[in-house]
Amino acid sequence: MTTQANSQTMKPATAAKKLGVYLQATPAEFQEGVVSRAELNALQADPPEWLQELRRNGPHPRPVVASKLGVSIAGLARGGVTEPLTTEQIEALKQESPEWLQKERATQAEVRKEAIRLKEKKAEQAQKAAAQDR
């Protein structure tokens, strides 16, 4: 008796999310099928031209747009950005630097500083606890 390897599959939306691309901009055959783990790994290791083009020029999904602008996804929504943007549109927004973007970038910087502070505090507490245990 031989056992056949059962490969995991995922919906195209999940695969697009893992690849960091906007699903509606992918080719129809990608959107309509299922993607196996092996196929996803192959796409990541050696991306076809359509994937390279999407990653380079977009349209990009909200998490990618937020990352490229240095804000949170919620910050995008507060700024009124609800649609996917192309790289060109993202660059134009950076150049324009509207007030909401400046505010959201400052908020994101504060969030990062606070996360670092909390991490350092936790590490310090762990060191104290370890020292007391000795």
C-alpha positions as CSV (number, residue, x, y, z in Angstrom):
1,M,0.0,0.0,0.0
2,T,1.4,3.4,-1.0
3,T,0.4,6.6,0.6
4,Q,0.0,9.6,-1.6
5,A,1.2,12.9,-0.4
6,N,-1.9,15.1,0.3
7,S,-0.8,18.6,-0.6
8,Q,-2.4,21.6,1.1
9,T,-4.4,23.9,-1.1
10,M,-5.6,27.4,-0.5
11,K,-8.1,29.8,-2.0
12,P,-6.7,32.3,-4.5
13,A,-7.5,35.2,-2.1
14,T,-5.3,33.5,0.6
15,A,-2.5,32.9,-1.9
16,A,-2.7,36.6,-3.2
17,K,-2.5,37.8,0.4
18,K,0.6,35.6,1.0
19,L,2.1,37.0,-2.2
20,G,1.3,40.6,-1.3
21,V,-0.7,41.3,-4.4
22,Y,-4.2,42.5,-5.1
23,L,-6.3,39.5,-6.1
24,Q,-8.5,41.3,-8.7
25,A,-5.3,42.4,-10.6
26,T,-4.1,38.8,-10.9
27,P,-4.7,36.7,-14.1
28,A,-8.0,35.0,-14.4
29,E,-6.5,31.5,-14.2
30,F,-5.0,32.4,-10.8
31,Q,-8.3,33.9,-9.5
32,E,-10.4,30.9,-10.6
33,G,-8.3,28.0,-9.4
34,V,-6.9,26.7,-6.1
35,V,-3.2,27.1,-5.2
36,S,-1.2,24.3,-3.7
37,R,1.5,25.0,-1.2
38,A,4.0,23.8,-3.8
39,E,2.7,26.2,-6.4
40,L,2.8,29.1,-3.9
41,N,6.4,28.2,-3.0
42,A,7.2,28.1,-6.7
43,L,5.6,31.5,-7.3
44,Q,7.6,33.0,-4.4
45,A,10.9,31.4,-5.5
46,D,10.6,32.2,-9.2
47,P,7.9,34.8,-9.7
48,P,6.4,34.9,-13.2
49,E,6.4,38.3,-15.1
50,W,2.8,39.1,-14.1
51,L,3.7,38.7,-10.4
52,Q,6.8,40.8,-10.7
53,E,4.8,43.5,-12.5
54,L,2.1,43.6,-9.8
55,R,4.7,43.8,-7.1
56,R,6.6,46.5,-8.9
57,N,3.7,48.7,-10.1
58,G,0.5,47.5,-8.4
59,P,-2.3,48.0,-7.9
60,H,-1.3,47.1,-4.3
61,P,-3.6,45.8,-1.5
62,R,-4.2,47.9,1.6
63,P,-1.5,46.3,3.8
64,V,1.1,47.0,1.1
65,V,-0.1,50.5,0.6
66,A,-0.1,51.2,4.3
67,S,3.5,49.8,4.6
68,K,4.7,51.8,1.7
69,L,3.2,55.0,3.2
70,G,4.4,54.2,6.7
71,V,1.0,54.2,8.3
72,S,-1.5,51.6,9.6
73,I,-4.4,50.1,7.6
74,A,-6.7,52.0,10.0
75,G,-4.8,55.2,9.2
76,L,-5.4,54.6,5.5
77,A,-9.1,54.4,6.2
78,R,-9.1,57.5,8.3
79,G,-7.3,59.3,5.4
80,G,-10.1,58.1,3.1
81,V,-7.9,55.7,1.1
82,T,-10.1,52.6,0.6
83,E,-9.1,51.5,-2.8
84,P,-5.9,49.7,-3.9
85,L,-3.3,52.1,-5.2
86,T,-0.6,51.8,-7.8
87,T,3.0,52.6,-7.0
88,E,2.7,55.8,-9.0
89,Q,-0.3,56.9,-6.9
90,I,1.6,56.0,-3.7
91,E,4.6,58.1,-4.8
92,A,2.3,61.0,-5.7
93,L,0.7,60.8,-2.2
94,K,4.2,60.8,-0.6
95,Q,5.1,63.9,-2.7
96,E,1.8,65.7,-1.9
97,S,2.2,64.8,1.8
98,P,-1.4,65.7,2.8
99,E,-2.0,66.6,6.5
100,W,-3.7,63.3,7.2
101,L,-0.6,61.4,6.0
102,Q,1.7,63.4,8.1
103,K,-0.5,62.9,11.2
104,E,-0.8,59.1,10.6
105,R,2.9,58.8,10.1
106,A,3.5,60.6,13.4
107,T,1.0,58.3,15.1
108,Q,2.6,55.2,13.6
109,A,6.0,56.5,14.8
110,E,4.6,56.9,18.4
111,V,3.1,53.4,18.3
112,R,6.5,51.9,17.3
113,K,8.3,53.9,20.0
114,E,5.8,52.7,22.6
115,A,6.2,49.1,21.4
116,I,10.0,49.3,21.8
117,R,9.6,50.9,25.2
118,L,7.3,48.1,26.4
119,K,9.6,45.4,24.9
120,E,12.6,46.9,26.8
121,K,10.6,47.2,30.0
122,K,9.6,43.5,29.7
123,A,13.2,42.4,29.1
124,E,14.3,44.5,32.1
125,Q,11.7,42.8,34.3
126,A,12.7,39.4,33.1
127,Q,16.3,40.2,34.0
128,K,15.3,41.3,37.5
129,A,13.2,38.2,38.0
130,A,16.1,36.0,36.8
131,A,18.5,37.8,39.1
132,Q,16.1,37.2,42.1
133,D,15.8,33.5,41.3
134,R,19.5,33.1,41.7
